[in-house]
């Protein structure tokens, strides 16, 4: 016995309601009918970018566009321009009459990317479907959080699954199953940090593996510097280092610490519990200098110009290898500011920190030979 909606099969998960067998796991996301996605009523002629893609991005874009296997793994370092690399694929598939969706684990990234894509494809109707944005559910291009996948059973021909290793999608079997039900023909899975289990599946099932280890800046990735110190000295280390650069993201492992450090540093904090998240991000984005204390909520998806990073208690279990790689990837993303500082501040070493540093070093060797 298994649930048709979420594939759960433990007997304790089921109950009978008015003669119908119900599943407790997916009851909260049950839907009557899948959403019918619209198709553009015209051919997309141009992609409205204010800059030219690099030779490497054009090469990767062409590879993606010309690959039609059911599953594709697209691995690109932070700041390589994953979004720009899939634009030609979106244009191609829509012009072929196929329906395209874009699934992302985190709400903030859905909202930011929707705004960006509307400028890239001004003639398309593009919507975000996430918490607080569920009135309109159908458009030419739909971006949605993975939690909204229950609405789109078999709604798309092609799905772009962004940040496949990000919370809350990572390790959530229900979300994995719901996402697998949203597309009919093809899924492009992409991230800078591909989970090992997905790599194994790729190898076993011989999926196409398309990579981009170069940033448009042609500058190698910043390698974090580890500073080992006592826990009570870490706050003083922030004051010592902050004068090196104007603008800092200070990552901490918990909401409680974020609030405490923000109070001491007299700056904003951003966590999953923060009110007005968009306003806090906008305020920090527009500032030329300052600090923002945050949890891993800002480890990926949001780009700040000329920002630098400190990770406090970097050995904490919250900061695994992929998280640290993503955090380090916040630095050097803009062509005017291609370098910067990344400090891992901790009272001890961790294998996750060392693995992060090795991963970044290997990517630089592949891309630039250094």
Residue pairs with C-beta under 8 A, 6 or more apart in sequence:
1 9
1 11
1 14
2 8
2 9
3 9
3 13
3 14
3 23
3 25
3 26
5 23
5 26
5 29
5 30
5 150
5 178
6 23
6 25
6 26
6 174
6 177
6 178
7 173
7 177
8 23
8 25
8 26
8 174
13 23
13 24
13 25
14 21
14 22
14 23
14 24
15 21
15 22
15 24
16 22
25 174
26 150
26 174
26 178
29 147
29 150
29 178
30 150
31 150
31 151
31 153
34 151
34 152
34 153
34 154
34 155
35 137
35 138
35 151
35 152
35 155
36 138
36 155
37 99
37 101
37 138
37 139
37 140
37 142
37 152
37 155
37 156
38 125
38 138
38 139
38 140
39 94
39 97
39 99
39 140
40 94
40 123
40 124
40 140
42 123
43 95
44 91
44 94
44 95
44 121
44 123
44 124
47 87
47 88
47 91
47 120
47 121
48 119
48 120
48 121
48 122
49 84
49 87
49 120
53 61
53 81
53 84
53 85
54 81
54 214
54 216
54 218
56 212
56 214
57 80
57 81
57 84
57 85
57 212
57 216
60 74
60 76
60 85
60 210
60 211
60 212
61 84
61 85
61 86
61 87
61 88
61 89
62 88
63 210
64 72
64 74
64 85
64 86
64 88
64 89
64 188
64 210
65 88
65 89
65 92
67 208
67 210
68 186
69 186
69 207
69 208
70 185
70 186
70 187
71 186
71 187
71 189
71 202
71 205
71 207
71 208
72 186
72 187
72 188
72 189
72 207
72 208
72 210
73 189
73 190
73 194
73 198
73 199
73 202
73 207
73 208
73 209
73 210
74 82
74 85
74 86
74 188
74 189
74 190
74 210
74 211
74 212
75 190
75 191
75 192
75 194
75 209
75 210
75 211
75 212
76 82
76 85
76 190
76 192
76 211
76 212
76 213
77 192
77 212
77 213
77 214
77 215
77 221
77 329
77 363
77 367
78 192
78 221
78 300
78 325
78 326
78 328
78 329
78 330
78 333
79 215
79 216
79 217
79 221
79 329
79 332
79 333
80 192
80 212
80 213
80 214
80 215
80 216
81 212
81 215
81 216
82 162
82 190
82 192
82 212
83 113
83 116
83 117
85 212
86 160
86 188
86 190
87 120
89 158
89 160
89 188
90 100
90 121
90 141
90 160
91 121
93 100
93 157
93 158
94 100
94 124
94 140
94 141
98 157
98 158
98 185
99 155
99 156
99 157
99 158
100 141
100 156
100 157
100 158
100 159
100 160
101 141
101 142
101 143
101 144
101 152
101 155
101 156
101 158
101 159
101 160
101 182
101 183
102 113
102 141
102 142
102 143
102 144
102 159
102 160
102 162
103 143
103 144
103 145
103 146
103 149
103 159
103 160
103 161
103 162
103 179
103 182
104 110
104 113
104 143
104 144
104 145
104 146
104 162
104 163
104 166
104 301
105 145
105 146
105 162
105 163
105 166
105 167
105 168
105 169
105 170
106 145
106 163
106 166
106 167
106 297
106 300
106 301
107 130
107 131
107 145
108 277
108 278
108 281
108 297
108 301
108 302
109 162
109 163
109 300
109 301
109 302
110 128
110 129
110 130
110 143
110 144
110 145
111 128
111 130
111 133
111 278
112 301
112 302
113 143
113 162
113 301
114 126
114 127
114 128
114 143
117 126
117 141
117 143
118 124
118 126
121 141
124 139
124 140
124 141
125 139
125 140
125 141
126 139
126 140
126 141
126 142
126 143
127 133
127 136
127 137
127 138
127 139
127 141
127 142
127 143
128 143
128 144
129 136
129 137
129 142
129 143
129 144
129 145
129 148
129 151
130 144
130 145
130 147
130 148
131 145
131 147
134 148
137 151
142 152
142 156
144 151
144 152
146 168
146 169
146 172
146 175
146 178
146 179
147 168
147 175
149 175
149 178
149 179
149 181
149 182
150 178
152 182
153 181
153 182
154 181
154 182
154 183
154 184
155 182
156 182
156 183
156 184
157 183
157 184
157 185
157 186
158 183
158 185
158 186
158 187
158 188
159 179
159 182
159 183
159 186
159 187
159 188
160 187
160 188
160 190
161 179
161 187
161 188
161 189
161 190
162 190
162 191
163 169
163 190
163 191
163 300
163 301
164 170
164 189
164 190
164 191
164 194
164 195
164 198
165 191
165 193
165 194
165 195
165 198
165 322
166 191
166 300
167 296
168 175
169 175
169 176
169 179
170 195
189 198
192 300
192 325
192 326
192 329
193 321
193 322
193 325
193 326
193 359
195 322
201 207
202 209
213 363
213 364
213 366
213 367
214 367
214 368
215 221
215 332
215 333
215 338
216 335
217 332
217 334
217 335
217 338
218 368
219 332
219 338
219 339
220 364
220 367
220 368
220 370
221 328
221 329
221 332
221 360
221 363
221 364
222 328
222 331
222 332
222 339
222 340
222 341
222 342
222 360
223 342
223 357
223 360
223 361
223 364
224 311
224 324
224 328
224 342
224 343
224 344
224 353
224 356
224 357
224 360
225 341
225 342
225 343
225 344
226 314
226 343
226 344
226 346
226 349
226 353
226 357
227 237
227 343
227 344
227 345
227 346
228 346
228 347
228 348
228 349
229 237
229 345
229 346
229 347
230 347
231 313
231 347
234 312
234 313
234 345
235 261
235 264
237 310
237 345
238 250
238 261
238 265
238 310
238 312
238 345
241 310
241 341
241 343
242 248
242 291
244 308
244 341
245 306
245 308
245 340
245 341
246 288
246 289
246 290
246 306
247 287
247 288
247 289
247 290
247 291
247 304
247 306
247 307
247 308
248 290
248 291
248 292
248 307
248 308
248 309
248 310
249 291
249 292
249 294
249 298
249 304
249 307
249 308
249 309
249 310
249 327
249 330
250 261
250 265
250 291
250 292
250 293
250 294
250 310
250 312
251 294
251 295
251 296
251 298
251 299
251 309
251 310
251 311
251 312
251 319
251 327
252 258
252 261
252 293
252 294
252 295
252 312
252 313
253 295
253 312
253 313
253 316
253 317
253 318
253 319
254 295
254 318
255 271
255 272
255 273
255 295
257 312
257 313
258 269
258 270
258 271
258 293
258 294
258 295
259 269
259 271
261 269
261 293
261 312
262 268
262 269
262 293
265 291
265 293
267 290
267 291
267 292
267 293
268 280
268 283
268 284
268 292
268 293
269 292
269 293
269 294
270 277
270 280
270 281
270 292
270 293
270 294
270 295
270 297
270 298
271 294
271 295
271 297
272 295
272 297
274 280
280 292
281 298
281 302
284 290
284 292
284 304
285 304
285 305
292 298
295 318
296 318
296 319
296 323
296 327
298 330
299 323
299 326
299 327
299 330
300 326
300 329
303 330
303 333
303 334
304 330
304 333
305 333
305 334
305 336
305 337
306 334
306 336
306 337
306 340
307 330
307 331
307 340
308 331
308 340
308 341
308 342
309 327
309 328
309 330
309 331
309 340
309 341
309 342
309 343
310 342
310 343
310 345
311 319
311 324
311 327
311 342
311 343
311 344
311 345
311 346
312 345
313 319
313 345
313 346
313 347
314 324
314 344
314 345
314 346
314 350
314 353
315 346
315 347
315 348
315 349
315 350
315 352
315 353
316 346
319 327
319 350
319 352
319 353
320 352
321 352
321 355
321 356
321 359
324 344
324 352
324 353
324 356
325 356
325 359
325 360
327 342
328 342
328 356
328 360
331 339
331 340
331 341
331 342
332 338
332 339
332 340
344 353
346 353
364 370
